[in-house]
């Protein structure tokens, strides 16, 4: 059975179908070639979303007493 998922190799910029590169040179899996081609943009957006969530989680509404 062939691997129908796509992966992006950030070292080479290539998109492959299946796990051709080692895990440290592979982003994915992605359902389509187009998603894999946009792996960097997808990761950047996901990182921004996670950072915003972390920042919101860290905001308890009041400045801690030791920072006043």
Phi and psi in degrees as a GROMACS rama.xvg file:
@    title "Ramachandran Plot"
@    xaxis  label "Phi"
@    yaxis  label "Psi"
@TYPE xy
-77.8973  146.706  UNK-2
-76.2064  117.91  UNK-3
-94.51  8.06709  UNK-4
-96.6939  155.112  UNK-5
-110.829  150.072  UNK-6
-134.646  150.834  UNK-7
-111.688  132.323  UNK-8
-102.036  106.404  UNK-9
-68.577  -19.2258  UNK-10
-73.5368  -36.8202  UNK-11
-109.427  -18.9076  UNK-12
79.8509  9.78222  UNK-13
-91.3401  149.306  UNK-14
-105.6  131.963  UNK-15
-124.719  155.587  UNK-16
-101.29  114.757  UNK-17
98.4773  167.816  UNK-18
-84.7997  79.5382  UNK-19
-87.7945  -30.8155  UNK-20
-97.3952  162.408  UNK-21
-68.1182  163.663  UNK-22
-60.0093  -29.8731  UNK-23
-81.0795  -4.56079  UNK-24
-124.184  36.5806  UNK-25
-144.661  127.784  UNK-26
-113.537  135.956  UNK-27
137.615  -171.26  UNK-28
-85.6208  157.239  UNK-29
-123.602  148.312  UNK-30
-72.7518  -29.774  UNK-31
-130.089  160.522  UNK-32
-62.0614  -38.8216  UNK-33
-62.5003  -41.86  UNK-34
-62.2046  -43.3255  UNK-35
-63.6755  -37.0859  UNK-36
-64.557  -25.6057  UNK-37
-102.07  22.7771  UNK-38
-57.7655  -41.5516  UNK-39
-65.3793  -44.4765  UNK-40
-65.0231  -40.2534  UNK-41
-63.4032  -45.7117  UNK-42
-64.2902  -40.0107  UNK-43
-61.4724  -44.9094  UNK-44
-66.0318  -42.259  UNK-45
-63.6265  -38.3981  UNK-46
-64.7935  -42.2389  UNK-47
-62.017  -43.4383  UNK-48
-61.8778  -45.6142  UNK-49
-64.5059  -41.1443  UNK-50
-61.8488  -41.9376  UNK-51
-64.245  -39.5658  UNK-52
-65.8833  -41.533  UNK-53
-62.1536  -42.8788  UNK-54
-63.5392  -41.3247  UNK-55
-66.0367  -38.812  UNK-56
-64.8654  -32.7559  UNK-57
-79.6578  -13.1807  UNK-58
-91.4234  104.378  UNK-59
-94.5816  3.7549  UNK-60
93.9913  -21.1935  UNK-61
-128.217  145.592  UNK-62
-71.1962  130.438  UNK-63
-59.0094  148.636  UNK-64
-57.5786  -33.1476  UNK-65
-75.7413  -9.66057  UNK-66
-104.851  -1.12789  UNK-67
